[in-house]
Amino acid sequence: MAAIAGLIPLIAVISLVLGFAAGHFWRVLTDRKYKEAREHQARQEADLILKEARQEAELQKKTAILEAKDEWFKAKTDFERESSKIREAIRQDQARVKEAELDVRRREETITKRETEFAARENFLNTKEKTLRTKDNELSRLISQENEKLEKISHMTQDEAKKILMENLESQVRYESAQMIKEIKDQAKNDAEREAKEIVVRAIQRCAADATIESTVSVVHLPSDEMKGRIIGREGRNIRSFEEAAGVDVIVDDTPEAVILSGFDPIRREVARMALEKLISDGRIHPGRIEELIKKSEKELEKSMKDVAEEVIFELDVHGLKPNLVELLGRLKYRTSYGQNVLQHSKEVAMLAGLMASELGLDSKTAVRAGLLHDIGKAIDRETEGTHSQLGAELASKSGENEIICNAIGAHHEDIAPISIYPILIQAADTISSTRPGVRRETLTNYVNRLTNLEEIADSFRGVSKAYVMQAGREMRVMVEPEQINDAQAEELAGQISKKIQEEMEYPGQIKVTIIRECRYTEYAK
């Protein structure tokens, strides 16, 4: 019993150990099955995900292929469209090139024709020169014979006879030379004037520029005459402040519902007009408000001038002007010459010069640019020493304009020598613009003085009987003594008078000088 009692704990321990071992084995077996089940499920999920990923990748691949095909088709369409445009542009360029080639051929034919005409004229002049030489030799022989006879008959010394012979020869040669020069000049003038008139007429017909005449006063309308008292202010305080700040004279007279602003500076006068209209509209008129509105009007006018200049530049298709030149062009809107608005005049000169340049086969853009800037110096000539053409050329040079433009500006009044044909075009366009009827005016005193000076210049030459100024100073007819001036000398006298007028006088446009020589023979039947 004791032995059995001792085995019971041992059996219990063994049972406990066996139970624990069995539990542990069951748990391990259960965990392994669970893990295997989890792994099997994970493999199934992985296979499913992989399958879905392959399907998604296949779908994206097909989508990418379709998008690539769409892009390729779109790029092909754009390329074909662009290629079509380029081919059309090339065809147009080829057409323009062909047209230009035809134009060049026509010009070459015209030049060849003119060269042939010049060669014929040269042959004619050479023949004429040979004839004159033959006549001169014959004249010398006859004069020698005559001199020998004179020596025998007159019993004069050789020096005395030589003096008489030299006088005769000089007179004869001068007469024949004058005749020859007259014929050549007449022929050249006829041809040149005909072609020049055609070009000028076509340019004038195609140019349609307005002409505006400026005055030295501006009229400001008032809502009522009661406003005059407010403008004057207590003891004239407001009107004095306004005149001092604006730099103009304010004339308040009996004119109903209006006051007059007077001043020779058109910019100051315009600022004063704008400021006064603002004061009238605002109703608050006192010295402080006057100064404020005048400063505001100055800024507005500066912007307005710039806008006007940019509008003219855009209309003429001129590019690349520096800002300082644009600003100065705007100032020309309020600058006048003999009453003619300088900005409008510059615009018209640019248009005329461009049209004439096109007719002559020259660069019309260069002509337009030079014409627009030819009077730019007038924007500063009242504050700076020098002529407006010299000042304009300096401004253009400092602003980066090329030498052709600068020379055209400086030479359009012959202050400097021209280096191209463009100054001549600008001169012609300037004359056309400034001499059209109604575009310029001048004071009565200046007008009378100019007529008197013209007559005095003509009377200063030998052989002039009387000079008459006509066409408001545009033409002068000079009567000469027929005994002192022959036909050839009359033409030479016209050139001398014209040259002296150009050197000693300043005038708008041009003056035509006509020499009149006539002989009258009277007899009485008794």
C-alpha positions in Angstrom: 0.0 0.0 0.0 2.8 2.2 0.8 4.3 1.4 -2.6 1.0 2.1 -4.3 0.7 5.4 -2.4 4.1 6.4 -3.6 3.3 5.6 -7.2 0.2 7.8 -7.3 2.1 11.1 -7.3 4.4 9.7 -9.9 1.5 8.6 -12.0 -0.1 12.1 -11.5 3.1 13.8 -12.6 3.5 11.5 -15.6 -0.2 12.1 -16.5 0.3 15.9 -16.2 3.4 15.7 -18.4 1.7 13.6 -20.9 -1.3 15.9 -20.9 0.9 18.9 -21.3 2.8 17.2 -24.1 -0.4 16.2 -25.8 -1.7 19.8 -25.5 1.5 21.2 -26.9 1.5 18.8 -29.8 -2.1 19.6 -30.6 -1.4 23.3 -30.4 1.6 22.9 -32.8 -0.5 20.8 -35.1 -3.3 23.3 -35.0 -0.9 26.3 -35.6 0.6 24.5 -38.6 -2.8 23.9 -40.2 -3.8 27.5 -39.5 -0.5 28.8 -41.1 -1.0 26.5 -44.1 -4.5 27.7 -44.5 -3.3 31.4 -44.2 -0.5 30.7 -46.7 -2.9 29.1 -49.1 -5.3 32.0 -48.8 -2.4 34.5 -49.3 -1.3 32.6 -52.4 -4.8 32.8 -53.8 -5.1 36.5 -53.0 -1.6 37.1 -54.5 -2.6 35.2 -57.7 -5.8 37.2 -57.9 -3.9 40.5 -57.4 -1.3 39.5 -60.0 -4.1 38.5 -62.4 -5.9 41.8 -61.9 -2.5 43.7 -62.2 -1.9 41.9 -65.5 -5.3 42.8 -66.8 -4.9 46.5 -65.7 -1.4 46.6 -67.3 -2.9 45.1 -70.5 -5.7 47.7 -70.5 -3.3 50.6 -69.8 -1.0 49.3 -72.6 -3.9 49.2 -75.0 -5.0 52.7 -73.9 -1.5 54.1 -74.2 -1.3 52.6 -77.7 -4.6 54.2 -78.7 -3.5 57.6 -77.2 -0.1 57.3 -79.0 -2.0 56.6 -82.3 -4.2 59.6 -81.6 -1.2 61.9 -81.0 0.5 60.5 -84.0 -2.6 61.2 -86.2 -3.0 64.7 -84.7 0.7 65.5 -85.2 0.4 64.2 -88.8 -2.6 66.4 -89.4 -0.9 69.5 -87.9 2.2 68.7 -90.0 0.2 68.4 -93.2 -1.6 71.6 -92.4 1.6 73.5 -91.6 3.2 72.0 -94.7 0.3 73.2 -96.8 0.7 76.7 -95.4 4.4 76.7 -96.0 3.9 75.5 -99.6 1.3 78.3 -100.1 3.7 80.9 -98.7 6.5 79.5 -100.9 4.1 79.8 -103.9 3.3 83.4 -102.9 7.0 84.2 -102.5 7.7 82.8 -105.9 5.0 84.9 -107.4 6.3 88.0 -105.7 9.9 87.1 -106.9 8.6 86.7 -110.5 6.8 90.0 -110.2 9.9 91.7 -108.9 12.0 90.2 -111.7 9.5 91.5 -114.2 9.7 94.9 -112.5 13.5 94.8 -112.6 13.4 93.9 -116.3 11.1 96.8 -117.0 13.4 99.1 -115.1 16.4 97.7 -117.0 14.7 98.4 -120.3 13.8 101.9 -119.1 17.5 102.5 -118.0 18.8 101.1 -121.3 16.4 103.4 -123.2 17.6 106.4 -121.2 21.2 105.5 -121.7 20.5 105.3 -125.5 18.9 108.7 -125.3 21.8 110.1 -123.3 24.3 108.7 -125.8 22.4 110.3 -128.7 22.4 113.6 -126.8 26.1 113.2 -126.2 26.7 112.6 -129.9 24.6 115.6 -130.7 26.6 117.8 -128.3 29.9 116.5 -129.6 28.8 117.3 -133.1 27.6 120.8 -131.9 31.0 121.3 -130.2 32.9 120.4 -133.4 30.7 122.8 -135.3 31.4 125.5 -132.8 35.1 124.9 -133.0 34.9 125.2 -136.8 33.0 128.4 -136.5 35.4 129.6 -133.9 38.4 128.9 -136.2 36.6 130.7 -139.1 35.8 133.6 -136.8 39.4 133.8 -135.7 40.6 133.9 -139.3 38.1 136.6 -140.2 39.1 138.6 -137.1 42.7 138.3 -138.0 42.0 139.7 -141.5 39.9 142.4 -140.1 42.6 143.3 -137.6 45.2 143.7 -140.4 42.8 145.9 -142.4 42.1 148.0 -139.2 45.8 148.4 -138.5 46.3 149.8 -142.0 43.2 152.0 -142.1 43.2 153.3 -138.5 46.9 153.6 -138.0 46.5 152.3 -134.4 49.2 150.7 -132.3 49.2 146.9 -131.9 48.2 147.2 -128.3 45.2 149.4 -129.0 44.1 147.1 -131.9 44.6 144.1 -129.7 42.4 145.6 -127.0 39.6 146.3 -129.4 39.9 142.8 -130.9 39.8 141.2 -127.4 36.6 143.1 -126.6 35.0 142.0 -129.8 36.1 138.4 -129.3 35.0 138.3 -125.7 31.5 139.7 -126.5 31.1 137.2 -129.4 32.2 134.2 -127.4 30.1 135.1 -124.4 27.0 135.5 -126.6 27.6 132.1 -128.3 28.3 130.4 -125.0 25.2 131.8 -123.5 23.2 130.6 -126.5 24.6 127.1 -126.2 24.0 127.0 -122.4 20.5 128.2 -122.9 19.7 125.5 -125.5 21.1 122.7 -123.3 19.4 124.0 -120.2 16.1 124.4 -122.0 16.2 120.9 -123.3 17.2 119.4 -119.9 14.6 121.5 -118.1 11.8 120.4 -120.4 12.5 116.7 -119.9 13.2 117.0 -116.1 10.2 119.3 -115.5 7.8 116.9 -117.4 8.9 113.9 -115.4 9.1 115.8 -112.1 5.6 117.2 -112.6 4.1 113.8 -113.3 5.7 112.4 -110.1 4.6 115.4 -108.0 1.1 115.4 -109.4 0.6 111.7 -108.6 2.0 112.2 -105.1 -0.3 115.1 -104.5 -3.4 113.2 -105.8 -2.7 110.3 -103.5 -2.0 112.4 -100.4 -5.0 113.5 -98.4 -3.8 115.4 -95.4 -5.8 118.1 -93.5 -4.5 121.6 -93.1 -5.1 123.5 -89.8 -4.4 127.1 -89.1 -3.5 128.0 -85.5 -4.1 131.3 -83.8 -2.7 132.9 -80.6 -5.9 133.0 -78.6 -8.3 130.4 -77.2 -12.0 131.0 -76.3 -13.5 129.3 -73.2 -17.3 129.2 -73.1 -19.0 129.9 -69.8 -22.3 128.5 -68.5 -23.4 132.1 -67.6 -21.9 135.6 -67.3 -22.0 135.2 -63.5 -19.0 132.9 -63.8 -16.8 135.8 -65.0 -17.0 137.4 -61.5 -15.9 134.1 -59.9 -13.0 133.8 -62.3 -11.9 137.3 -61.5 -12.3 136.8 -57.7 -12.2 139.2 -54.9 -10.1 142.2 -56.0 -8.8 140.1 -58.9 -7.1 137.5 -56.7 -8.2 134.5 -58.8 -7.5 135.9 -62.2 -4.0 137.1 -61.1 -3.2 133.7 -59.7 -4.4 132.0 -62.8 -2.3 134.2 -65.1 0.8 133.8 -63.0 0.5 130.0 -62.8 -0.5 129.4 -66.4 1.7 132.1 -68.1 -1.1 133.5 -70.3 -3.3 136.6 -70.3 -7.0 136.1 -69.4 -9.2 138.6 -71.2 -12.6 139.1 -69.7 -14.6 141.6 -71.8 -18.2 142.1 -72.9 -18.3 138.9 -75.0 -21.3 137.0 -73.7 -20.6 133.8 -71.9 -17.0 133.6 -72.9 -13.5 134.6 -71.8 -10.4 134.7 -74.0 -7.0 133.2 -73.2 -4.1 135.0 -75.1 -0.5 133.8 -75.4 2.2 133.1 -77.9 3.1 129.7 -76.3 0.3 127.3 -77.6 1.2 124.6 -75.0 0.8 127.0 -72.1 -2.4 128.3 -73.7 -3.8 124.8 -74.1 -2.9 123.9 -70.4 -4.7 127.1 -69.3 -7.8 126.3 -71.4 -8.0 122.7 -69.9 -7.5 124.0 -66.4 -10.1 126.8 -66.7 -12.7 124.4 -68.1 -12.0 122.1 -65.1 -12.4 125.0 -62.7 -15.7 126.1 -64.3 -17.0 122.5 -64.1 -15.8 122.0 -60.5 -17.0 125.4 -59.3 -14.3 125.7 -56.6 -12.2 128.6 -57.9 -9.5 129.8 -55.6 -5.6 130.1 -55.8 -4.9 126.7 -54.3 -7.3 124.9 -56.6 -6.0 126.8 -59.6 -2.4 125.7 -59.0 -3.6 122.1 -58.5 -5.7 121.9 -61.7 -3.0 123.6 -63.8 -0.4 120.9 -62.7 -3.0 118.2 -63.4 -3.7 119.7 -66.9 0.0 119.8 -67.7 0.3 116.0 -67.0 -2.9 115.3 -69.0 -1.6 117.4 -71.9 1.8 115.6 -71.9 -0.1 112.3 -72.2 -2.3 113.7 -74.9 0.7 114.9 -76.9 2.3 111.5 -76.7 -0.9 109.7 -77.7 -1.2 112.0 -80.8 2.4 111.4 -81.8 1.9 107.6 -81.4 -1.2 107.8 -83.5 0.7 109.6 -86.3 3.6 107.1 -86.1 1.2 104.2 -86.3 -0.6 105.7 -89.2 2.6 106.2 -91.1 3.9 102.7 -90.1 7.1 104.1 -88.6 8.8 101.8 -86.2 11.6 102.0 -83.6 11.5 105.7 -82.7 13.1 106.5 -79.4 10.8 107.8 -76.6 12.4 111.2 -76.6 11.7 111.6 -80.3 8.0 110.5 -79.8 7.7 113.1 -77.0 9.1 115.9 -79.2 6.8 114.9 -82.1 3.9 115.3 -79.7 5.1 118.8 -78.8 4.9 119.7 -82.5 1.1 119.5 -82.3 1.2 122.9 -80.5 4.0 124.4 -82.7 3.1 126.5 -85.7 5.1 127.9 -88.6 3.4 130.8 -90.4 0.2 129.6 -88.8 0.6 126.0 -90.1 0.5 123.2 -87.6 4.0 121.6 -87.7 2.9 118.1 -86.7 0.3 118.0 -89.5 2.9 119.5 -91.9 5.4 116.8 -90.9 2.8 114.1 -91.4 2.0 115.5 -94.9 5.7 115.8 -95.8 6.2 112.2 -94.8 3.3 111.0 -96.9 4.4 113.0 -100.0 8.0 112.0 -99.7 7.0 108.3 -99.3 4.8 108.4 -102.4 7.5 110.2 -104.5 10.1 107.7 -103.4 7.9 104.8 -104.4 7.4 106.4 -107.9 11.2 106.7 -108.2 11.9 103.2 -107.1 13.5 104.3 -103.8 13.0 103.1 -100.2 9.7 104.7 -99.2 10.1 103.8 -95.5 13.3 105.8 -95.3 11.6 108.8 -97.1 8.6 108.6 -94.7 10.8 108.4 -91.6 13.0 111.4 -92.8 9.8 113.4 -93.7 8.2 112.8 -90.3 11.4 113.9 -88.5 12.5 116.7 -90.8 11.1 119.5 -88.5 11.7 117.8 -85.2 14.2 120.5 -84.3 11.3 123.0 -84.1 10.2 121.4 -80.8 13.3 122.9 -79.1 14.5 125.7 -81.4 13.0 128.4 -79.2 15.0 127.2 -76.2 18.3 126.2 -78.0 20.7 128.0 -80.2 20.8 126.9 -83.9 18.5 126.4 -86.8 15.8 123.8 -86.6 17.4 121.6 -89.3 20.7 121.5 -87.5 19.1 120.9 -84.1 16.9 118.2 -85.7 19.9 116.4 -87.2 21.7 116.4 -83.9 18.6 115.0 -82.0 18.2 112.3 -84.6 21.9 111.4 -84.4 21.8 111.2 -80.6 18.7 109.0 -80.8 20.4 106.4 -83.0 19.0 107.3 -86.4 21.2 106.4 -89.3 23.3 108.8 -91.3 20.9 109.0 -94.3 18.0 110.2 -92.0 20.2 112.6 -90.1 21.6 114.1 -93.4 18.1 114.4 -94.8 16.9 116.4 -91.7 20.0 118.6 -91.7 20.1 119.2 -95.5 16.4 119.9 -96.3 17.1 123.6 -96.0 20.6 123.2 -97.6 22.4 124.0 -94.3 24.7 121.0 -95.1 25.5 119.2 -98.3 23.2 116.2 -99.1 24.8 112.7 -99.3 21.8 111.0 -100.9 18.6 111.8 -102.9 16.4 111.8 -99.8 17.1 115.4 -98.8 16.0 116.5 -102.3 12.7 114.5 -101.8 12.2 116.1 -98.4 12.8 119.6 -99.9 10.2 119.0 -102.6 7.6 117.5 -100.2 8.3 120.4 -97.8 7.7 123.0 -100.5 4.5 121.3 -101.7 3.1 121.1 -98.2 4.0 124.6 -97.2 2.9 126.4 -100.4 -0.6 124.9 -100.8 -3.3 127.6 -100.7 -4.5 128.3 -97.3 -2.0 126.4 -95.2 0.2 129.3 -94.1 -0.3 132.9 -93.1 1.9 135.7 -92.0 1.5 139.2 -90.5 0.9 142.2 -92.7 4.1 143.9 -91.6 6.2 140.8 -92.5 4.4 140.5 -95.8 5.0 144.1 -96.8 8.7 143.9 -95.8 9.2 140.7 -97.8 7.7 142.3 -100.9 9.9 145.4 -100.5 13.0 143.4 -100.0 12.3 141.4 -103.1 12.0 144.6 -105.2 15.2 146.0 -103.7 17.2 142.9 -104.6 16.0 143.0 -108.2 16.7 146.7 -108.5 20.3 146.2 -107.3 21.3 144.5 -110.6 22.6 146.4 -113.7 20.1 146.8 -116.5 16.9 146.3 -114.4 14.3 148.9 -115.3 11.5 147.9 -112.9 10.6 145.0 -110.7 7.0 143.9 -109.8 6.2 141.4 -107.1 3.0 139.3 -107.7 1.0 136.3 -106.4 1.4 137.4 -102.8 5.2 137.3 -103.1 5.3 133.9 -104.9 6.4 135.5 -108.2 8.5 138.4 -109.3 8.6 139.9 -112.8 11.6 142.0 -113.7 11.6 144.4 -116.6 15.1 145.0 -118.1 16.6 147.5 -120.6 16.9 145.8 -124.0 19.9 147.9 -124.9 21.9 146.6 -121.9 20.7 143.0 -121.5 20.4 140.6 -124.4 18.3 137.3 -124.4 21.1 135.1 -123.2 22.1 137.6 -120.4 18.4 137.8 -119.4 18.4 134.1 -118.5 21.7 134.5 -116.6 20.2 137.5 -114.7 17.2 135.4 -113.6 19.6 132.9 -112.0 21.6 135.6 -110.3 18.5 137.2 -108.8 17.2 133.9 -107.6 20.5 133.0 -106.0 20.7 136.4 -104.2 17.1 135.9 -102.9 18.0 132.5 -101.5 21.1 133.9 -99.7 19.6 137.0 -98.2 15.9 136.2 -97.4 13.8 133.7 -95.5 10.4 132.8 -96.9 8.0 129.9 -97.1 7.9 127.8 -100.3 9.5 129.1 -103.5 9.6 132.4 -105.5 9.4 132.4 -109.3 11.6 135.0 -111.0 10.6 136.0 -114.6 12.8 138.3 -116.7 10.9 140.4 -119.4 12.9 142.0 -122.2 11.1 143.7 -125.1 12.0 146.1 -127.9 9.5 148.6 -129.2 10.0 150.6 -132.5 7.7 153.5 -133.2 7.4 155.5 -136.4 4.9 158.2 -137.4 3.3 158.5 -140.9 2.9 162.2 -141.7 
